[in-house]
């Protein structure tokens, strides 16, 4: 199985919502290009009605991730390459998992960077800074320092990251992750209908995302 599980304390701001989480436990390069994948094995169908991340008309491929997850760091360049190979009519999106207080900081940082228009160009860089360069990124202030070195106004970053708007977004995300029954990262959800499950490698996760997206697009 691609996930291991550990109980974690949840955000105090979310008032007792119970979830479990962990990063992925395997990163072997064993992607099998053969399709189709099996429902109930590599992916599961989520209960109706579909619960999408956004209301736009395109088929959405959502990666639920965290900057606190080393397996997300390993998957990030694969996800970026995969997103560029998706057909027209399919859009790749990131949803930061705020499973606990520490990961909530990364979610706040992601949304602040997104609001400031710098999330995409610094996505891989933040993973590198944390896991390769061991840059101190364990507080919102340290995350603000990271983005300030990328040219972002530090005060504005902190203002947005701690805003009521971002808090509301995190609340909404946690509720959606609960409906999707996600307990680990990285996880892929396609159009609010299909969720990755027991994949054997990060390569297979990327291939599954493409296959599900193309299948969903062909059915529209």
C-alpha positions as a printed NumPy array, in Angstrom:
array([[  0.   ,   0.   ,   0.   ],
       [  1.11 ,   3.509,  -0.782],
       [  0.227,   5.127,   2.524],
       [  1.03 ,   4.609,   6.161],
       [ -1.168,   6.128,   8.82 ],
       [ -0.609,   8.028,  12.037],
       [ -3.089,   9.853,  14.226],
       [ -2.359,  13.545,  14.515],
       [ -3.794,  16.459,  16.46 ],
       [ -6.03 ,  18.611,  14.314],
       [ -6.245,  22.353,  13.886],
       [ -7.716,  24.062,  16.905],
       [ -9.527,  26.428,  14.546],
       [-11.425,  23.487,  13.039],
       [-12.921,  22.399,  16.324],
       [-12.511,  18.678,  16.698],
       [-12.739,  17.284,  13.181],
       [-11.077,  13.867,  13.355],
       [ -8.754,  12.825,  10.566],
       [ -5.639,  10.705,  10.218],
       [ -2.735,  11.408,   7.941],
       [  0.723,  10.458,   6.861],
       [  2.989,  10.838,   3.889],
       [  3.351,   8.04 ,   1.41 ],
       [  5.595,   5.175,   2.443],
       [  6.909,   4.014,  -0.927],
       [  8.663,   5.696,  -3.826],
       [  9.792,   2.779,  -5.949],
       [  9.868,   3.41 ,  -9.696],
       [  7.496,   0.654, -10.778],
       [  4.887,   2.436, -12.819],
       [  3.062,   0.007, -15.048],
       [  1.762,   1.754, -18.134],
       [ -0.776,  -1.001, -18.767],
       [ -4.396,   0.08 , -18.382],
       [ -7.13 ,  -0.073, -17.355],
       [ -6.564,   0.292, -13.65 ],
       [ -8.855,  -1.556, -11.297],
       [-11.59 ,   0.173,  -9.334],
       [-11.255,  -0.718,  -5.681],
       [ -7.528,  -1.236,  -6.046],
       [ -5.591,   1.611,  -7.676],
       [ -8.566,   3.974,  -7.372],
       [-12.011,   4.201,  -5.801],
       [-15.205,   5.883,  -6.947],
       [-16.433,   8.485,  -4.483],
       [-20.093,   8.612,  -3.425],
       [-22.507,  10.746,  -5.47 ],
       [-22.928,  13.603,  -5.841],
       [-19.458,  14.547,  -6.997],
       [-17.69 ,  17.017,  -4.708],
       [-15.415,  19.161,  -6.833],
       [-12.734,  21.515,  -5.555],
       [-13.93 ,  24.343,  -7.801],
       [-16.96 ,  25.156,  -9.911],
       [-15.273,  25.811, -13.262],
       [-16.255,  23.685, -16.228],
       [-12.995,  21.85 , -16.849],
       [-12.228,  18.344, -15.676],
       [-10.069,  18.846, -12.59 ],
       [ -7.143,  16.762, -11.386],
       [ -6.5  ,  17.746,  -7.771],
       [ -3.378,  16.765,  -5.881],
       [ -3.892,  16.84 ,  -2.127],
       [ -0.424,  17.569,  -0.756],
       [  1.61 ,  19.281,   1.945],
       [  4.964,  20.996,   2.04 ],
       [  5.464,  18.993,   5.227],
       [  5.342,  15.672,   3.328],
       [  8.599,  14.341,   1.893],
       [  6.726,  12.032,  -0.483],
       [  4.91 ,  15.067,  -1.864],
       [  8.348,  16.575,  -2.418],
       [  9.351,  13.49 ,  -4.409],
       [  6.087,  13.579,  -6.358],
       [  6.115,  17.314,  -7.111],
       [  8.314,  17.228, -10.245],
       [  6.385,  14.212, -11.538],
       [  3.098,  16.018, -10.938],
       [  4.397,  19.085, -12.746],
       [  5.428,  16.993, -15.751],
       [  2.105,  15.144, -15.676],
       [  0.126,  18.393, -15.555],
       [  1.781,  19.537, -18.793],
       [  0.7  ,  16.33 , -20.523],
       [ -2.977,  16.588, -19.623],
       [ -5.279,  17.164, -22.609],
       [ -7.168,  20.377, -23.27 ],
       [-10.217,  20.552, -21.08 ],
       [ -8.379,  19.178, -18.041],
       [ -6.879,  21.407, -15.341],
       [ -4.382,  20.421, -12.634],
       [ -4.873,  21.96 ,  -9.186],
       [ -3.177,  21.786,  -5.8  ],
       [ -5.037,  21.487,  -2.507],
       [ -2.906,  21.807,   0.654],
       [ -3.885,  19.332,   3.37 ],
       [ -4.148,  20.979,   6.792],
       [ -4.23 ,  17.73 ,   8.758],
       [ -2.625,  19.314,  11.825],
       [ -1.355,  22.634,  13.124],
       [  2.072,  22.277,  11.485],
       [  0.624,  21.476,   8.09 ],
       [ -1.888,  24.31 ,   8.466],
       [  1.055,  26.726,   8.37 ],
       [  2.085,  25.317,   4.991],
       [ -1.511,  25.619,   3.77 ],
       [ -1.566,  29.258,   4.841],
       [  1.743,  29.861,   3.097],
       [  0.471,  28.204,  -0.086],
       [ -2.661,  30.345,  -0.242],
       [ -0.758,  33.529,   0.533],
       [  1.749,  32.747,  -2.216],
       [ -1.095,  31.894,  -4.599],
       [ -2.864,  35.179,  -3.811],
       [  0.397,  37.024,  -4.492],
       [  0.916,  35.152,  -7.752],
       [  4.149,  33.396,  -6.746],
       [  3.023,  29.896,  -5.744],
       [  3.664,  28.133,  -9.04 ],
       [  7.207,  29.366,  -9.631],
       [  8.233,  28.63 ,  -6.047],
       [  6.45 ,  25.298,  -5.562],
       [  9.422,  23.037,  -6.283],
       [ 11.822,  25.511,  -4.693],
       [ 10.05 ,  25.343,  -1.34 ],
       [ 10.258,  21.548,  -1.3  ],
       [ 13.95 ,  21.766,  -2.167],
       [ 14.598,  24.344,   0.529],
       [ 12.907,  22.213,   3.184],
       [ 14.047,  18.687,   2.355],
       [ 17.3  ,  19.139,   0.406],
       [ 18.752,  22.343,   1.827],
       [ 17.197,  21.931,   5.311],
       [ 16.12 ,  25.554,   5.296],
       [ 14.23 ,  26.422,   8.508],
       [ 10.56 ,  26.409,   7.501],
       [  8.734,  25.388,  10.656],
       [  6.91 ,  28.655,  11.375],
       [  4.883,  31.152,   9.379],
       [  7.591,  33.748,   9.991],
       [ 10.239,  31.441,   8.512],
       [  7.994,  30.766,   5.536],
       [  7.577,  34.523,   5.128],
       [ 11.369,  34.864,   5.14 ],
       [ 11.611,  32.252,   2.379],
       [  9.156,  34.106,   0.147],
       [ 10.726,  37.474,   0.99 ],
       [ 13.971,  36.17 ,  -0.505],
       [ 11.958,  35.479,  -3.661],
       [ 10.895,  39.112,  -3.846],
       [  7.578,  38.917,  -1.97 ],
       [  6.571,  41.666,   0.445],
       [  6.949,  39.933,   3.805],
       [  4.292,  41.936,   5.652],
       [  1.741,  41.449,   2.896],
       [  2.479,  37.724,   2.837],
       [  1.854,  37.445,   6.59 ],
       [ -1.3  ,  39.565,   6.365],
       [ -2.817,  37.306,   3.731],
       [ -1.636,  34.072,   5.364],
       [ -3.369,  34.958,   8.631],
       [ -6.472,  36.476,   7.064],
       [-10.044,  35.334,   7.693],
       [-10.295,  34.499,   4.002],
       [ -7.463,  31.965,   4.192],
       [ -8.831,  30.521,   7.442],
       [-12.195,  29.99 ,   5.751],
       [-10.504,  28.339,   2.784],
       [ -8.629,  25.935,   5.063],
       [-11.876,  25.072,   6.855],
       [-13.496,  24.362,   3.496],
       [-10.528,  22.259,   2.374],
       [-10.551,  20.106,   5.508],
       [-14.277,  19.457,   5.103],
       [-13.75 ,  18.482,   1.464],
       [-10.834,  16.193,   2.321],
       [-13.073,  14.504,   4.874],
       [-15.795,  13.943,   2.241],
       [-13.159,  12.541,  -0.099],
       [-12.03 ,  10.195,   2.739],
       [ -8.388,  11.157,   2.272],
       [ -6.007,  10.002,   5.002],
       [ -2.604,  10.46 ,   3.37 ],
       [ -0.599,  12.476,   0.882],
       [ -0.018,  12.741,  -1.983],
       [ -3.51 ,  11.746,  -3.128],
       [ -5.136,  12.491,  -6.479],
       [ -8.846,  13.236,  -6.907],
       [-10.336,  13.579, -10.399],
       [-13.46 ,  15.718, -10.833],
       [-14.585,  14.939,  -7.294],
       [-15.504,  11.446,  -8.538],
       [-12.388,   9.285,  -8.348],
       [ -9.678,   9.063,  -5.705],
       [ -6.341,   7.326,  -5.979],
       [ -5.989,   4.456,  -3.542],
       [ -3.479,   1.585,  -3.433],
       [ -0.874,   2.531,  -6.018],
       [  2.57 ,   0.99 ,  -5.908],
       [  4.717,   3.984,  -6.806],
       [  4.696,   7.712,  -7.434],
       [  5.113,   7.041, -11.153],
       [  1.971,   4.925, -11.091],
       [  0.125,   7.701,  -9.259],
       [  0.977,  10.149, -12.054],
       [ -0.029,   7.659, -14.746],
       [ -3.3  ,   6.877, -12.955],
       [ -4.126,  10.587, -12.739],
       [ -3.702,  10.958, -16.504],
       [ -5.764,   7.859, -17.237],
       [ -8.642,   8.904, -14.978],
       [ -8.614,  12.455, -16.372],
       [ -8.725,  11.265, -19.985],
       [-11.494,   8.796, -19.181],
       [-13.529,  11.487, -17.418],
       [-12.982,  13.933, -20.283],
       [-14.079,  11.387, -22.882],
       [-17.301,  10.824, -20.969],
       [-18.332,  14.482, -20.978]])
